[in-house]
Every structure is written in structure tokens, then in C-alpha cells.
Amino acid sequence: IWQKNSILIDQTNGRFHIGPYNRTLEVRGIIADDQGIYSCHIRIKNSDIFINASAKLIVRGVPIITTNFPHIQNVDLQDKTIFTCNGTQTSTNVNVTWYKNAVRLINQSSKTRWLDS
């Protein structure tokens, strides 16, 4: 038996193919939603013994910024504002770099501060 995130794998979409005797699982055309924990469950014939094995699939991809910045942000003098830059789940090993008027901003300057979420 093959499962993804503890749910039986649905073969009806044509992207998942289980090989002869359920020994292999092939995932075709990987998409971000395929990320998760895949497991196979084997029952030994004529017994109540089960063997389980799991593997984590991490889908790598080009990061997509999912934050919508306002085109204009009005702030009163001496007030503060926070800009947030979020990426898709497939964004791994991503570094965010901030610029103001095409000049790179340095973290922890007197006027800027990075907040990690």
C-alpha cells in the first residue's frame, strides 16, 4: 500500500504509477503539491506483521514572490512601516535582498532592520 501524508495515493490522475506487485511508486510531472511524506506498507503473507518505510519528497523550484506590495504607502514622519517579502513553499535556500532607489540596504542600519518570521 502506498500513501502520501498518511492518505492512500490516488492513481486516477495519471501522474502516479504503482509498479508490479506494488513494489515501486513513480510520480510523473512533479508539481509543488507533490511535496510530502511518502510511505509504503508491506504485510507479510499469512501473518499480522507489517513493515513500513517512509521518505520525504522535497520539491525544489524557482521562488515566486507571493506578497503584493502597495504601489504607494503613506506614512507619517517619525512613524515606521514594515514591508514583507514572502515566497512560495518551494522556495528553498532563498536569500532576500532589499533595495531603496537601486541601492542595496544593509541590515541593522540606523534606519532599517530585518525581521525574520
N, C-alpha and C positions, 0 to 999 in steps of 0.2 A: 504494500500500500504506500503511495506517495502523497505527501502533504506539503502545503506551503503555509507557514504560520498556523499550524495545527488544523488546517482546513483541507479536506480532500481536494486534490487537483482536478480541475475541470478540463477535460480534453476536447470539449466541443468547439473551442475557438480555433483549433488547428495549429496553435503555436506550441502546445505541449504534446510531446510524443513519448509514450511509455513503450519501451522495447520488449522483446520476447521474455516471457516469464517474469515480467515486471522488474527486471534487473537493472534497467537504465532509464533515466529520465532526460529527455532532450528539450531544451527551451529554445525556440526559434524566434528571431526578430526581437531580441531583448528590448524592453521598454522600462522606464523608471519604476512602474508599478510592480515589476517582477522582483524587485529587491525584497529580501526577507529570509526566513529560516526554512530551508527545505529539508525534509526528513523522509526516510524510508523505514517501514516497519515490517519486519520479517517474522513469520510464525513458523516454528519448526513443526513439520508434519507429525500428526498423532501425539501432540503434546500441547501443553498450555504455556510453552516457553516462547517469549517474544524477544527479538533483538531489534534495537533501534539505533539509527545513525542519523546525524544531522550535519548540515553545512549551511553557512551563512553566505548568501549571494549579495554582494555589494555592486550596484550598478554605477559605473563612473560615466560622467558626461560633461559636456560643456556647461558651465554655470549660466543660469538665466536669472537676471535680477528680477525679483518679484515685487519690489517696492515701487509704488507710484509716488514720485516726488511732486510736491506742488510747484507749479511754474513760478509762482510768486508767494513768498512767505513774509508777511508783515510782522515785525517785532518792534516793540518799544525800545528806546535807548536804555541801556544798562540791564535789559532783560536777557533771557537766554532762550535758545532754541535747540532742538535735537533733531538731527537727520538720521534716518535709519536705512541701512542697506542690507536687504535680505536676499538670499539666493535660493534656488531650488534644492530639494533634498539630495539630488545627485551631485551637488557641488562639494567635492572633497578637495582638501588641500588648497583652499581658496584664501588668498590674501586680499583684503580690501584696502585700496589706497585712495585717499581723499585729496581733492584739489580745490583751490579757490583762485578763480581767474587764471587758470592754467598753471598755477604754481602749487607744487606739492606741499601739503600741510604736514607738519611734524607733530607727532603725538606728544601730549603734555606740555605744549607751549603755554604761554600765559593766557591765550585766548581760545585754545582748543583742547579737548580732552576726548579720548576714545573710551567708549563704554562697551565692554563685551557682554553679550547676553547669554 
